[in-house]
Amino acid sequence: MKFCRKILRLEQKLRSLAAVEPSTRSPAHDLLRSSTHHLHHLVDRQFDLSSISSAATYSAFLLANWPSVSIEVALEGAGIHQLLPDWDKRRRREALADDLRQFGISPPGIGRLTIDSDHGTLLGWSYVLEGSRLGAAMILRALGEQGARGTRFLRHGDGEQFWRSYKIALSEIDGNPLAVSKACAAAKVAFQCFLATRSR
């Protein structure tokens, strides 16, 4: 009987959560995720987690993330601080450069990139950078003992609420179809930057 009551309370809790979920979801986030799903999948397929613990594979993974540096610099030039005031805490290029040096790799040059300053475009490009943090814990687990070296980039932002605060900023364009469209277009270009680097 006690077990049944627990199950009933759990079902009631799940129903209540489901009832509020639609109002807490961001249409802009949903559209960004669905419109870039295929590109995100292609980026994820570039590296096999089962072999990432080797120094060669992991250092190649770090290099494949170097486009984020050009994107960060371009976002700063376009005014990302207006939307994400804590941007200086978010940027990871110093951590990535340091990780590469841990493997004896000189950081490449920073490619020139221009990003429009409208809110939708800024949020689309930053969606890809901020979202890339989400898989860090899984990669760190796959690294095993290798994870003790060159992981500042992956560990950057531990304990922060960067993704949550980013989504709050993103929700500001929920009622603006044009801004959402520009965000989706920008995110697609950002993903292509990472795919192009790996294909060279």
C-alpha positions, 0 to 999 in steps of 0.5 A, a space after each residue: 500500500 505504501 509503495 502504491 501511494 509513492 507511485 501515485 505521488 510520483 505520477 501526480 508530480 510527473 503530470 504537474 511537471 508536464 503541465 508546466 513544461 510547454 510554458 517554460 520551453 523556448 520556441 527559439 531554442 526548439 527551432 534552433 535545435 531542430 534546424 541544426 540537428 543534422 549538422 550537430 550529428 555530423 560534428 559529433 560523429 567526427 570523433 569516436 569516444 572509444 579512441 579519444 583517450 589516445 593523445 593523438 585523437 584527443 589533440 586532434 579533437 582540441 584542434 578541431 575546436 579551434 574555430 571557436 576561437 575565431 567565433 569568439 573574437 568575431 562575436 566580441 567585435 559584433 557586441 555579444 557583451 550586450 546579450 551576455 554581460 558575463 561573456 568574459 567569463 564564458 570565453 575559452 580561447 586561452 584555455 584551448 590554446 593552453 591545452 594544445 601547448 600541453 601536447 606540444 602543439 602551437 595554437 594556429 592563427 586566428 581566422 578572420 570572421 565577420 558576424 552581424 550584430 543583430 540579436 538573432 545572429 549573435 544568439 545563433 553563433 553563441 548557441 553553438 559555442 555554449 551548447 558545446 559545453 554540454 558534452 564535456 563531462 561525457 568526454 572527460 569520462 571517456 578520457 580516463 587517465 588522459 583527462 589529467 592533461 590538457 583539459 582546461 577547455 573541457 572543464 571551463 565553466 564547471 559550476 557555472 550556469 552558463 547554459 541556463 543564462 544563455 537560454 534566458 537570453 535566447 528566450 528574449 527573441 521567442 516572439 520575433 520570427 525574423 530574429 529566430 530565423 537569423 539565429 537558425 541561419 547563423 547556427 548552421 554556419 557556425 556548425 559548418 565552420 567546425 565541419 570544414 576544419 575537420 575535412 581539411 
